[in-house]
Amino acid sequence: MPRDPKVFLEDIRLASENILAFTRNKTRDDYCRDALLRSAVERQFEIIGEAMKLLLQSNAAIAEQIPEYRRIIAFRNILIHGYFAIDNHVVWDVITGQLPILHKHVAVLLQSL
């Protein structure tokens, strides 16, 4: 039985909220120096990407309302399969640039469903 698309959106919302909480009051240097923080953030990004992939499979019309949904899935794949080449500065830029936008967009989308 397919899962309700709201479940995937809620997974994305919660994981993005976790990342924002983990990195609150942190700097790029803090992030780069803290292996535990990086591991926690990367795991949450993996959840976001997997939930996005499953959302796309279960309800493409909803997934396609999220800007950059394919790039989100690709980012998850890089974190998992290209773990040896992760650029912490790129991850930090995603946290500070795109993640707050994704979090807000998903929250609005959840409210509209």
N, C-alpha and C positions, 0 to 999 in steps of 0.2 A: 504494500500500500504506500503510495507516495506521501512524503511529508508535506505539510502545509508550507507554502512559500514563506509565510510569516516566521516560521521557525528558523529558516536560513537567514532571513533579514535580522532577526533577533540575535542570532549567533554573531553576525557581522557587527551589529550595534554594540553588543557586549564586549567582543574582542577589541574593537576600536576604543571603547571606553576604558578597557583595561590598559591598553598601551598608553593612552593619554594620562591615566592615573600613574602608571609606572614611571613615566618620564616627566611628570610635573615637577617644576623647579630644578630640572637637570639641564646640563649643557651638553653640547656635542662632545666635549672632552670627557665629561662624566660618562656618557654613553660608551665612548670608545674604550675607556679604561675598565669598565665594569662588565665582566664576562657573564655574570648572573643576570644582569639587566638585559644585556643583548640577547641572551638565551630566552628570557621571558618574552621579550618583544617579538623576536623571530617566531616563537611558537604561536603567539596571538595573530601575527600576520599569516602564518600557515592556516590557522582556523578561518580567517577572513577569506583567503583565497579558495580554500576547499568549499566553504559555504557558498561562495559566489559560483563556483563551478557546478555545485549541486543545484543551486537556484536556477542557473542557466539551463540545466538539463530538465528540471521539473517545470519551469515556467519562464520561458525565454522572454516573454513580453514584459515581465516584471524586471528581470535581470537587465534587460536592455534600457531600462529607465535610469540605470545607475551609470553615470559617466565613467568612462575608462574601465568598464567591467572586464574586458579582455586583458587589459594590462594588469589588473588586480590578480587575475588568475595566473598570468605569466610571472608576476612577482613571486607568488607562492611557489611556482615551479622552480624558479631560480634559487629561492631559499632552501628548498629541499634537495634539488638535484645538483645545484651549483654551490653548495655550502662552502666549498674550498675557495671560492672567489668572491665571497660577499664583501662589498665595499661598505663599511660602517657609515661612511659619510653619506652615501646614497640612501641608506636606510634612514638615517637621521633626517635627511631632507624630505623623505616621504612622510615621516612622523610629523614634522613641523609644517609641511606644506599641504600635502594632499589628504592626510588622514583626518584633520578636523572637518574638511569639506565632506568627505565620505560619511563621517559620523553624523553630521547634520542632515545630509541627504537621506540616509537610511532611516533616521528617526522620523523625518517628515513622511517618507514613503510608508513606513509602518503605521503611522497615524491615519493615512489615507485609505488603508486597506480594511 
